[in-house]
Amino acid sequence: PGDVAFKLYDTYGFPLDLTADIARERGLTVDNDGYQSAMQKQRAQAKAASQFKAAALDKLDISAAGGCSETQFDGYEQLQTQVEVEALFSDGQAVEQLQAGQVGVVVLASTPFYAESGGQVGDAGVLRANDLEFVVEDTQKQGDTYLHIGHLGRGSLARGDSVAACVDSARRRATALNHSATHLLHAALREVLGEHVMQKGSLVDAERLRFDFSHSEPVTAAELERVTGIVNAQIRANTPVEVQVTDMESAKAAGAMALFGEKYGDQVRVLAMGDNRFSVELCGGTHVERTGDIGLFRIVSEAGIAAGVRRIEAVTGAAALADVQHTDAPCSALPRRCAPSRPSWRKRSSNCWATKRRSKKNYSGCSKKSTVAAAATSSIVRSMSPVKKYWWLKCPMPIPNRCALRSTSSSKSWAAA
């Protein structure tokens, strides 16, 4: 059923292509229409939830509450700043103060918190003072104003209070690894599959990266291996990531890729990374300082999500290392005398599959021979006849010469009979 195939993909990350292959081996088919219907339903629900959240935030009258219309973002250079609270909101209404336990939105004149944009999730962290702590769970934008969404863990927070805005540095760093890897992945896909590859969507958070791109057929295992190799080669090169703020025309002249559907201002941020400017894109997100900071890149899945659109999910850094260790765990658990050396894994795996195919073929041949033999035996048994207390079998036996006749007649087996 299509809804089951979609649940395997949505909940467990099991791609539709692999589900279809396994079903085909068992003489089954996958309800592709049902799968696409479930996919569209989930997208509609996600869009509705997003619009509901956006609508709730859009209702905030920031100017009337005394907040600035444009928040200055300081998060490229620092992850902690001392700032003043300009406006507070609770249940969509402007308030003068928040008490412990209340959920609310905080507006600051400047902030080190990155607001969700361009596929990168918003920062989390805390706003602290001597006797208060506001836990920032997400950061969103309303126009050019940054909204720090969360709850007051302790104390009370009022307009005009001075607080230390502290971004969760570990979460930001992990997100930056994935965002920079996404740029390298995009360039590698264009190199391996062709320049028709264009980004169709992305999601970058601290756990993984998800990259949607235009391509008309499944990416083969060999192509995925090449892409992974190219990205990791750029990581090992450990080149500095170059950032330049310029006008759009200059950015295009420098070869920067502008992403379809993104809105850009008069001044844009050009990000270049890799050997010989391997990847050059317009991007306002947060990134690593050098490609080597990414550590390791590993693709965990590739699947089709719509006609002509493929999706790759991957991990980097510590998450990529954990995935490698998880994959190697079964072989590591084998006794040392049984475990193959790493270079021989692929060869032994190929040999095992070849042996399995030969065994299956031999079994099929033996099965046919057994059927023929059983029929012949049945015919012989029917031709036997009883004489007194013995059963006699009379059948022709080819004897090539006299020596063979003497050998046959003196055989112990015949004598025993």
C-alpha positions as CSV (number, residue, x, y, z in Angstrom):
1,P,0.0,0.0,0.0
2,G,1.2,3.5,-0.8
3,D,0.6,4.8,2.8
4,V,2.8,2.1,4.2
5,A,5.6,2.9,1.7
6,F,5.3,6.5,2.6
7,K,5.5,5.7,6.4
8,L,8.6,3.7,5.7
9,Y,10.1,6.8,4.0
10,D,8.8,9.5,6.3
11,T,9.3,7.8,9.7
12,Y,12.3,5.5,9.0
13,G,14.0,7.2,6.0
14,F,13.5,4.1,3.8
15,P,13.6,5.4,0.2
16,L,10.7,4.5,-2.2
17,D,13.2,3.1,-4.8
18,L,14.5,0.5,-2.4
19,T,11.0,-0.4,-1.2
20,A,10.0,-1.0,-4.8
21,D,13.1,-3.1,-5.5
22,I,12.4,-5.4,-2.5
23,A,8.7,-5.7,-3.4
24,R,9.6,-6.6,-7.0
25,E,11.8,-9.4,-5.8
26,R,8.8,-10.9,-4.0
27,G,6.5,-10.5,-6.9
28,L,4.7,-7.4,-5.4
29,T,4.2,-3.8,-6.6
30,V,4.1,-0.5,-4.7
31,D,1.1,1.7,-5.0
32,N,2.9,4.8,-6.3
33,D,-0.3,6.8,-6.6
34,G,-1.0,6.2,-3.0
35,Y,2.5,7.1,-2.0
36,Q,2.3,10.4,-3.9
37,S,-1.1,11.1,-2.3
38,A,0.4,10.6,1.2
39,M,3.3,12.8,0.3
40,Q,1.1,15.6,-0.9
41,K,-1.1,15.3,2.2
42,Q,1.9,15.6,4.5
43,R,3.2,18.6,2.5
44,A,-0.2,20.3,2.8
45,Q,-0.2,19.7,6.6
46,A,3.3,21.0,7.0
47,K,2.5,24.1,4.9
48,A,-0.7,24.7,6.9
49,A,1.2,24.5,10.2
50,S,3.9,26.8,8.8
51,Q,1.3,29.3,7.6
52,F,-0.4,29.1,11.0
53,K,2.8,29.9,12.8
54,A,3.7,32.7,10.3
55,A,0.2,34.1,10.7
56,A,0.5,34.2,14.5
57,L,3.9,36.0,14.2
58,D,2.6,38.4,11.5
59,K,0.0,39.6,14.0
60,L,2.7,41.1,16.2
61,D,2.5,44.9,16.1
62,I,6.2,45.4,16.7
63,S,6.3,49.2,16.1
64,A,3.4,49.8,18.5
65,A,5.2,47.8,21.1
66,G,8.3,49.9,20.8
67,G,10.4,47.4,18.9
68,C,12.7,48.3,16.0
69,S,11.7,47.6,12.5
70,E,15.1,46.2,11.5
71,T,17.2,44.0,13.8
72,Q,21.0,44.2,13.4
73,F,22.5,40.7,13.1
74,D,25.8,40.4,14.8
75,G,26.0,36.6,14.7
76,Y,28.6,36.2,11.9
77,E,31.3,37.6,14.2
78,Q,30.2,36.6,17.7
79,L,27.8,34.3,19.5
80,Q,27.3,36.3,22.7
81,T,26.4,40.0,23.0
82,Q,25.0,42.3,25.7
83,V,21.7,43.8,24.4
84,E,18.6,45.6,25.6
85,V,15.1,44.2,25.4
86,E,13.0,46.4,23.1
87,A,9.6,44.6,23.0
88,L,7.9,41.6,24.6
89,F,4.9,39.6,23.4
90,S,2.7,36.9,25.0
91,D,-0.2,35.2,23.2
92,G,0.3,37.6,20.3
93,Q,-0.2,40.7,22.5
94,A,2.5,43.3,23.5
95,V,3.3,43.1,27.2
96,E,5.6,45.1,29.5
97,Q,6.8,42.0,31.4
98,L,7.1,38.2,31.3
99,Q,7.0,36.0,34.4
100,A,8.6,32.7,35.0
101,G,6.9,29.9,33.1
102,Q,5.4,32.2,30.5
103,V,5.8,31.6,26.8
104,G,6.7,34.6,24.8
105,V,8.6,36.5,22.0
106,V,11.4,38.8,22.7
107,V,12.6,41.6,20.3
108,L,16.1,42.9,20.6
109,A,17.8,45.9,18.9
110,S,20.6,43.6,17.8
111,T,21.2,39.9,18.1
112,P,23.8,37.1,17.5
113,F,20.8,34.7,16.9
114,Y,20.4,33.6,13.3
115,A,16.7,33.7,12.2
116,E,15.5,30.8,10.0
117,S,16.1,31.6,6.3
118,G,17.4,30.0,3.2
119,G,16.8,26.4,4.5
120,Q,18.9,27.0,7.6
121,V,16.9,26.6,10.9
122,G,16.9,29.4,13.5
123,D,19.3,29.5,16.4
124,A,18.5,28.5,19.9
125,G,20.1,29.5,23.2
126,V,19.4,31.8,26.2
127,L,18.9,35.4,27.2
128,R,20.5,35.8,30.7
129,A,20.8,38.3,33.5
130,N,21.6,38.0,37.2
131,D,18.2,36.7,38.2
132,L,16.5,35.6,35.0
133,E,16.9,33.2,32.1
134,F,14.8,33.2,28.9
135,V,15.2,30.0,26.9
136,V,15.3,30.8,23.2
137,E,13.9,27.7,21.4
138,D,13.7,29.2,17.9
139,T,14.5,32.4,16.0
140,Q,12.2,33.6,13.2
141,K,11.8,36.7,11.1
142,Q,8.9,39.1,10.7
143,G,10.1,41.4,7.9
144,D,13.5,42.5,9.0
145,T,12.8,42.1,12.7
146,Y,14.2,39.0,14.5
147,L,11.8,37.3,16.9
148,H,13.3,35.2,19.8
149,I,10.7,32.6,20.6
150,G,10.8,30.6,23.9
151,H,9.8,30.7,27.5
152,L,11.0,32.3,30.7
153,G,12.7,29.7,32.8
154,R,13.2,31.8,35.9
155,G,12.9,35.4,37.2
156,S,11.0,38.1,35.4
157,L,11.9,39.9,32.1
158,A,10.8,43.4,31.4
159,R,11.2,45.9,28.5
160,G,14.4,47.8,28.9
161,D,16.2,45.0,30.7
162,S,19.8,44.4,29.7
163,V,20.5,40.8,29.0
164,A,23.4,38.6,27.7
165,A,22.2,37.0,24.4
166,C,24.0,33.6,24.2
167,V,23.7,31.4,21.2
168,D,23.9,27.6,21.7
169,S,27.4,27.3,20.1
170,A,27.5,23.5,19.7
171,R,24.2,23.6,17.8
172,R,25.3,26.6,15.7
173,R,28.6,24.9,14.8
174,A,26.9,21.6,13.9
175,T,24.5,23.5,11.7
176,A,27.3,25.4,10.0
177,L,29.1,22.1,9.1
178,N,26.0,20.9,7.4
179,H,25.3,24.2,5.6
180,S,28.8,24.4,4.2
181,A,28.7,20.7,3.2
182,T,25.4,21.5,1.3
183,H,27.3,24.0,-0.9
184,L,30.0,21.5,-1.7
185,L,27.4,18.8,-2.4
186,H,25.6,21.1,-4.8
187,A,28.8,21.7,-6.7
188,A,29.8,18.1,-6.7
189,L,26.4,17.0,-8.1
190,R,26.7,19.5,-10.9
191,E,30.2,18.1,-11.7
192,V,29.1,14.4,-11.7
193,L,25.5,14.6,-13.1
194,G,25.7,17.7,-15.2
195,E,25.0,21.4,-15.0
196,H,21.2,20.8,-15.3
197,V,21.3,20.1,-11.6
198,M,19.7,23.0,-9.7
199,Q,18.8,23.3,-6.0
200,K,15.0,22.8,-5.5
201,G,15.0,23.0,-1.7
202,S,17.0,22.3,1.4
203,L,16.9,21.9,5.1
204,V,20.0,22.4,7.3
205,D,19.9,21.8,11.0
206,A,22.3,20.5,13.6
207,E,21.6,16.8,13.0
208,R,21.7,16.5,9.2
209,L,21.3,18.2,5.8
210,R,18.6,17.6,3.2
211,F,19.1,18.7,-0.3
212,D,16.5,18.6,-3.1
213,F,17.7,19.0,-6.7
214,S,16.5,18.6,-10.3
215,H,17.5,15.3,-11.9
216,S,15.3,13.0,-14.0
217,E,16.5,9.6,-12.8
218,P,17.8,7.9,-9.7
219,V,21.5,8.6,-8.8
220,T,23.5,5.4,-9.2
221,A,25.6,4.0,-6.4
222,A,28.7,4.7,-8.5
223,E,27.6,8.3,-8.9
224,L,26.9,8.8,-5.2
225,E,30.4,7.3,-4.5
226,R,32.0,9.9,-6.8
227,V,30.0,12.8,-5.3
228,T,31.0,11.7,-1.8
229,G,34.6,11.4,-2.8
230,I,34.6,14.9,-4.4
231,V,33.1,16.5,-1.3
232,N,35.5,14.8,1.1
233,A,38.5,15.7,-1.2
234,Q,37.4,19.4,-0.8
235,I,37.1,18.9,2.9
236,R,40.6,17.5,3.1
237,A,42.0,20.4,1.1
238,N,41.1,22.5,4.1
239,T,40.8,25.7,2.1
240,P,39.5,28.9,3.7
241,V,35.9,29.9,3.1
242,E,35.9,33.4,1.4
243,V,33.0,35.8,2.2
244,Q,32.4,39.0,0.2
245,V,29.5,41.5,0.4
246,T,28.9,43.1,-3.0
247,D,26.1,44.2,-5.4
248,M,24.2,41.6,-7.4
249,E,25.8,42.4,-10.7
250,S,29.3,42.0,-9.4
251,A,28.3,38.8,-7.7
252,K,27.0,37.3,-11.0
253,A,30.1,38.5,-12.8
254,A,32.1,36.5,-10.2
255,G,30.2,33.4,-11.1
256,A,28.0,33.2,-8.0
257,M,24.9,31.0,-8.2
258,A,21.6,32.6,-7.2
259,L,19.0,30.2,-5.9
260,F,15.6,30.1,-7.6
261,G,12.9,31.5,-5.4
262,E,15.2,33.4,-3.0
263,K,14.8,37.1,-2.6
264,Y,18.0,39.2,-2.6
265,G,18.6,42.9,-1.7
266,D,20.9,45.4,-3.3
267,Q,23.8,44.0,-1.4
268,V,24.4,40.3,-1.4
269,R,26.8,37.9,0.5
270,V,29.0,35.8,-1.8
271,L,30.4,32.6,-0.3
272,A,33.2,30.8,-2.1
273,M,34.8,27.6,-0.8
274,G,37.0,24.8,-2.1
275,D,40.0,24.5,-4.4
276,N,39.9,27.1,-7.2
277,R,36.6,28.4,-5.8
278,F,34.9,25.0,-6.3
279,S,31.6,26.4,-5.0
280,V,30.5,30.0,-5.4
281,E,26.9,30.9,-4.2
282,L,24.9,33.7,-2.8
283,C,24.1,32.9,0.8
284,G,23.3,34.7,4.0
285,G,23.7,31.6,6.3
286,T,26.3,30.7,8.8
287,H,29.3,28.6,7.7
288,V,32.6,27.1,8.7
289,E,35.9,29.1,8.4
290,R,37.7,26.4,6.5
291,T,36.4,23.4,4.6
292,G,38.4,21.1,6.9
293,D,36.2,22.0,9.8
294,I,33.5,19.8,8.3
295,G,35.6,16.8,9.1
296,L,33.7,14.1,7.2
297,F,30.8,13.9,4.8
298,R,28.6,10.9,4.3
299,I,25.4,10.4,2.3
300,V,22.8,8.3,4.1
301,S,19.9,8.2,1.6
302,E,18.9,9.2,-2.0
303,A,15.4,9.1,-3.2
304,G,12.9,10.7,-5.6
305,I,10.3,13.0,-4.0
306,A,8.5,14.3,-7.2
307,A,8.7,14.1,-10.9
308,G,12.3,15.2,-11.9
309,V,13.3,16.0,-8.3
310,R,15.6,13.9,-6.2
311,R,16.5,14.2,-2.5
312,I,19.8,13.5,-0.8
313,E,20.2,13.3,3.0
314,A,23.6,13.4,4.5
315,V,25.5,13.9,7.8
316,T,28.8,15.6,8.6
317,G,31.4,15.8,11.4
318,A,30.6,13.7,14.5
319,A,27.3,12.5,13.1
320,A,29.1,11.1,10.0
321,L,31.7,9.4,12.1
322,A,28.9,7.8,14.2
323,D,27.2,6.6,11.0
324,V,30.5,4.9,9.9
325,Q,30.9,3.3,13.3
326,H,27.3,2.1,13.2
327,T,27.8,0.6,9.7
328,D,31.0,-1.1,10.8
329,A,29.6,-2.5,14.0
330,P,28.4,-5.9,12.7
331,C,31.9,-6.7,11.3
332,S,33.6,-5.3,14.4
333,A,31.5,-7.7,16.5
334,L,32.9,-10.8,14.7
335,P,35.7,-12.8,16.3
336,R,39.1,-11.5,15.1
337,R,39.9,-14.8,13.2
338,C,36.6,-14.5,11.3
339,A,36.5,-10.8,10.6
340,P,37.8,-9.9,7.1
341,S,40.3,-7.1,6.7
342,R,38.6,-3.9,5.4
343,P,40.1,-4.0,1.9
344,S,38.7,-7.5,1.4
345,W,35.1,-6.7,2.4
346,R,33.9,-5.8,-1.0
347,K,35.7,-8.8,-2.7
348,R,34.3,-11.2,-0.1
349,S,30.9,-9.7,-0.4
350,S,31.0,-10.2,-4.2
351,N,32.2,-13.8,-3.8
352,C,29.3,-14.5,-1.4
353,W,26.8,-13.2,-3.8
354,A,28.4,-15.2,-6.7
355,T,28.3,-18.3,-4.6
356,K,24.7,-17.7,-3.7
357,R,23.8,-17.3,-7.3
358,R,25.6,-20.6,-8.3
359,S,24.0,-22.4,-5.4
360,K,20.6,-21.3,-6.5
361,K,21.3,-22.3,-10.1
362,N,22.6,-25.7,-8.9
363,Y,19.6,-26.3,-6.7
364,S,17.3,-25.5,-9.6
365,G,19.2,-28.1,-11.8
366,C,19.2,-30.7,-9.0
367,S,15.5,-30.2,-8.5
368,K,14.8,-31.0,-12.1
369,K,17.0,-34.0,-12.1
370,S,15.4,-35.3,-8.9
371,T,12.0,-35.1,-10.6
372,V,13.2,-37.1,-13.6
373,A,14.9,-39.7,-11.3
374,A,11.8,-40.1,-9.2
375,A,9.7,-40.7,-12.3
376,A,12.2,-43.4,-13.5
377,T,12.3,-45.1,-10.1
378,S,8.5,-45.2,-10.0
379,S,8.5,-46.9,-13.5
380,I,11.1,-49.5,-12.4
381,V,9.2,-50.4,-9.2
382,R,6.0,-51.0,-11.2
383,S,7.9,-53.5,-13.4
384,M,9.0,-55.7,-10.5
385,S,7.2,-59.0,-9.9
386,P,7.1,-61.4,-6.9
387,V,8.4,-65.0,-7.3
388,K,7.9,-67.0,-4.1
389,K,9.5,-64.9,-1.3
390,Y,11.6,-62.7,-3.6
391,W,10.9,-59.8,-5.8
392,W,12.4,-59.9,-9.2
393,L,13.3,-57.1,-11.5
394,K,13.7,-57.8,-15.2
395,C,15.2,-55.1,-17.3
396,P,17.6,-54.7,-20.1
397,M,21.3,-54.0,-19.2
398,P,23.8,-53.0,-21.9
399,I,27.0,-55.2,-21.7
400,P,29.7,-53.9,-24.0
401,N,31.9,-57.1,-24.0
402,R,32.6,-60.5,-22.3
403,C,34.9,-59.0,-19.7
404,A,32.2,-56.7,-18.6
405,L,29.7,-59.6,-18.5
406,R,32.0,-61.7,-16.2
407,S,32.5,-58.6,-14.0
408,T,28.8,-58.0,-13.7
409,S,27.9,-61.6,-13.0
410,S,30.6,-61.9,-10.3
411,S,29.8,-58.6,-8.6
412,K,29.4,-58.8,-4.8
413,S,26.3,-56.7,-5.1
414,W,24.6,-59.2,-7.4
415,A,25.8,-62.1,-5.3
416,A,24.3,-60.5,-2.2
417,A,21.0,-60.1,-4.0
